[in-house]
Amino acid sequence: MTTPPLTRIQQPPATLRDLVQDRMREAIIEGHFKPGERLVERPLCEQLGVSRTVIRETIRYLEAEGLVEILPGRGPIVARMSWDDARQIYDIRRMLETSAAMNCAERMTPDLAKRLQKALDELKRGFTRKTPGALFKATSGFYGTIFEGAGHAIAWEIVQRLNGRISRLRMMTLSSSDRDQPGPDHMKTICESIVSGDPEAARAAVNRHLDDATAVAERLLAEETQTE
């Protein structure tokens, strides 16, 4: 009797460290921990029910993402976001996302169109839930599909390193009613432009979205600076 082969694991289970990282990242992105606030190990261990080792590993990981900074004599704090930081992030996004959107449109296939539409539907549900974790994953999935469709794997690695800070800016701008167009509408236009196979329309849609988000972020960060 032939022994059947083991079933391949499609998605490995999240480790405890992964779960803590996700929880801490969401707490920073949604503003539970404020910019400049100290991240003290003992209360975090008690709140999350994990060891100091896990907390220290998580803090180091979030420091690499730019969400945490270590200050001499104070320890880890939630990193502050300056307008100069935000401007650079938006500049990088503009270069990488417009290129990916254009190339994805040029390489459009029926299967890619279905995957992109499915990612957009997930993104809409993420906006509806209004929870940082769901929105973070759905947005990452939407843009990941665009970069994959464009064949821009290296560019996507760069974007992922910035994802924490991008998500902080995204949560900030989404909460503002002072926008030319709601975020979900921008995403819908980007998706439709790419699926239509029109690279120039895709580039223009990404630029309009980033123009809107950049203007809102600049205003909000200026207001934060004035109140400090």
C-alpha positions as CSV (number, residue, x, y, z in Angstrom):
1,M,0.0,0.0,0.0
2,T,1.4,3.3,-1.1
3,T,1.5,6.0,1.6
4,P,-0.1,9.2,0.3
5,P,2.2,12.3,0.1
6,L,1.8,15.0,2.7
7,T,-0.4,17.9,1.7
8,R,1.7,21.0,0.9
9,I,1.2,23.9,3.4
10,Q,-0.1,26.8,1.3
11,Q,0.3,29.4,4.0
12,P,2.4,28.8,7.1
13,P,0.8,29.7,10.4
14,A,1.8,33.0,11.9
15,T,4.4,32.8,14.7
16,L,3.9,34.5,18.1
17,R,6.4,37.2,17.0
18,D,4.4,37.8,13.8
19,L,1.2,38.2,15.7
20,V,2.8,40.7,18.2
21,Q,4.4,42.6,15.3
22,D,1.1,42.9,13.6
23,R,-0.6,44.0,16.8
24,M,2.0,46.6,17.6
25,R,2.2,47.9,14.1
26,E,-1.6,48.4,14.0
27,A,-1.6,50.1,17.4
28,I,1.0,52.6,16.1
29,I,-0.7,53.1,12.7
30,E,-4.1,53.8,14.2
31,G,-2.7,56.2,16.8
32,H,-3.2,54.1,19.9
33,F,0.5,54.9,20.6
34,K,1.2,58.5,19.8
35,P,4.3,59.9,18.0
36,G,7.0,60.4,20.6
37,E,5.4,58.1,23.2
38,R,7.7,55.8,25.0
39,L,7.3,52.0,24.5
40,V,7.9,50.5,27.9
41,E,8.6,46.8,27.9
42,R,6.9,45.7,31.2
43,P,3.4,47.2,30.4
44,L,3.6,45.8,26.9
45,C,4.5,42.4,28.2
46,E,1.5,42.5,30.5
47,Q,-0.9,43.8,28.0
48,L,0.1,41.4,25.2
49,G,0.9,38.4,27.5
50,V,4.3,37.8,26.0
51,S,7.9,37.8,27.2
52,R,10.4,40.7,27.1
53,T,12.3,38.8,24.4
54,V,9.4,38.9,22.0
55,I,8.8,42.6,22.8
56,R,12.4,43.5,22.2
57,E,12.4,41.5,18.9
58,T,9.2,43.3,17.8
59,I,10.6,46.8,18.7
60,R,13.8,46.0,16.7
61,Y,11.6,44.9,13.7
62,L,9.4,48.0,13.9
63,E,12.5,50.2,14.2
64,A,13.7,48.7,10.9
65,E,10.3,49.7,9.4
66,G,10.7,53.3,10.6
67,L,7.8,53.1,13.1
68,V,10.0,53.1,16.2
69,E,13.2,55.0,17.1
70,I,15.6,54.4,19.9
71,L,16.6,57.5,21.9
72,P,19.7,57.4,24.1
73,G,18.6,57.6,27.7
74,R,14.9,57.2,26.8
75,G,14.8,53.9,25.0
76,P,12.2,53.1,22.3
77,I,9.6,55.7,21.3
78,V,7.0,55.9,18.5
79,A,8.8,57.6,15.6
80,R,7.7,61.1,14.7
81,M,6.7,61.7,11.1
82,S,8.0,65.0,9.7
83,W,6.8,66.6,6.5
84,D,10.3,66.1,5.0
85,D,10.0,62.4,5.7
86,A,6.5,62.2,4.2
87,R,7.5,64.2,1.1
88,Q,10.3,61.8,0.4
89,I,8.0,58.8,0.9
90,Y,5.5,60.3,-1.5
91,D,8.2,61.0,-4.1
92,I,9.4,57.4,-3.9
93,R,5.8,56.1,-4.2
94,R,5.2,58.3,-7.2
95,M,8.3,57.0,-9.1
96,L,7.6,53.4,-8.3
97,E,3.8,53.3,-8.4
98,T,3.4,55.2,-11.7
99,S,6.0,52.9,-13.4
100,A,4.3,49.8,-12.0
101,A,0.8,50.9,-13.0
102,M,1.9,51.7,-16.6
103,N,3.8,48.4,-17.0
104,C,0.9,46.5,-15.4
105,A,-1.5,48.1,-17.9
106,E,0.8,47.2,-20.8
107,R,0.9,43.5,-19.7
108,M,-2.8,43.2,-19.0
109,T,-4.4,39.8,-19.4
110,P,-7.9,38.5,-18.5
111,D,-6.4,36.6,-15.6
112,L,-4.5,39.6,-14.3
113,A,-7.7,41.7,-14.7
114,K,-9.6,39.3,-12.5
115,R,-6.9,39.2,-9.8
116,L,-6.7,43.0,-9.8
117,Q,-10.5,43.4,-9.5
118,K,-10.5,40.8,-6.7
119,A,-7.8,42.8,-4.9
120,L,-9.9,46.0,-5.3
121,D,-13.0,44.3,-3.9
122,E,-10.9,43.3,-0.8
123,L,-9.7,46.8,-0.5
124,K,-13.2,48.2,-0.6
125,R,-14.1,45.8,2.2
126,G,-11.0,47.0,4.1
127,F,-12.2,50.6,3.8
128,T,-15.7,49.6,5.0
129,R,-14.3,47.8,8.1
130,K,-12.2,50.8,9.0
131,T,-9.8,48.6,11.0
132,P,-6.0,49.3,10.4
133,G,-5.1,45.6,10.2
134,A,-7.7,44.8,7.5
135,L,-6.9,48.0,5.5
136,F,-3.2,47.4,5.8
137,K,-3.4,43.9,4.4
138,A,-6.0,44.8,1.7
139,T,-4.0,47.8,0.5
140,S,-0.8,45.8,0.4
141,G,-2.6,43.1,-1.6
142,F,-3.9,45.6,-4.1
143,Y,-0.6,47.3,-4.8
144,G,1.2,43.9,-4.6
145,T,-1.0,42.7,-7.5
146,I,-0.1,45.8,-9.5
147,F,3.6,45.4,-8.9
148,E,3.5,41.6,-9.6
149,G,1.5,42.2,-12.8
150,A,4.2,44.8,-13.9
151,G,7.0,42.3,-13.1
152,H,8.5,44.8,-10.6
153,A,9.6,42.4,-7.9
154,I,12.5,44.5,-6.7
155,A,10.5,47.7,-6.6
156,W,7.9,45.9,-4.5
157,E,10.6,44.9,-2.0
158,I,11.4,48.6,-1.6
159,V,7.8,49.5,-1.1
160,Q,7.3,46.8,1.5
161,R,10.2,48.3,3.6
162,L,8.3,51.6,3.7
163,N,4.8,50.0,4.2
164,G,4.6,50.8,7.9
165,R,5.2,54.5,7.3
166,I,3.1,54.5,4.2
167,S,0.2,53.1,6.2
168,R,0.7,55.7,8.9
169,L,0.3,58.4,6.3
170,R,-2.6,56.6,4.7
171,M,-4.6,56.4,7.9
172,M,-3.9,60.1,8.5
173,T,-5.1,61.2,5.1
174,L,-8.1,58.8,4.9
175,S,-9.5,60.3,8.2
176,S,-9.6,63.7,6.6
177,S,-12.7,65.0,4.8
178,D,-10.7,67.7,3.1
179,R,-9.9,65.6,-0.1
180,D,-10.6,66.2,-3.7
181,Q,-11.8,62.6,-4.0
182,P,-12.3,59.8,-1.5
183,G,-9.5,57.2,-1.3
184,P,-11.7,54.3,-2.5
185,D,-12.7,56.3,-5.6
186,H,-9.0,56.9,-6.4
187,M,-8.3,53.2,-6.1
188,K,-11.3,52.3,-8.3
189,T,-10.0,54.7,-11.0
190,I,-6.5,53.3,-10.8
191,C,-7.8,49.8,-11.2
192,E,-10.1,50.7,-14.1
193,S,-7.3,52.5,-15.9
194,I,-4.9,49.6,-15.6
195,V,-7.5,47.0,-16.6
196,S,-8.3,49.0,-19.7
197,G,-4.7,48.5,-20.8
198,D,-4.1,52.3,-21.0
199,P,-0.6,53.1,-19.5
200,E,-1.1,56.9,-19.7
201,A,-4.5,56.7,-18.0
202,A,-3.0,54.5,-15.3
203,R,-0.1,56.9,-14.7
204,A,-2.5,59.9,-14.5
205,A,-4.8,58.1,-12.1
206,V,-1.9,57.3,-9.7
207,N,-0.6,60.8,-9.9
208,R,-4.0,62.3,-9.1
209,H,-4.3,60.0,-6.1
210,L,-0.8,60.9,-4.8
211,D,-1.4,64.6,-5.5
212,D,-4.5,64.5,-3.3
213,A,-2.9,62.5,-0.5
214,T,0.3,64.6,-0.5
215,A,-1.6,67.9,-0.1
216,V,-3.6,66.5,2.8
217,A,-0.6,65.0,4.6
218,E,1.4,68.3,4.2
219,R,-1.5,70.2,5.8
220,L,-2.1,67.8,8.7
221,L,1.6,67.4,9.5
222,A,2.0,71.2,9.6
223,E,-0.9,71.4,12.0
224,E,0.7,68.7,14.2
225,T,4.0,70.7,14.3
226,Q,2.1,73.9,15.4
227,T,0.4,72.1,18.3
228,E,3.6,70.5,19.7
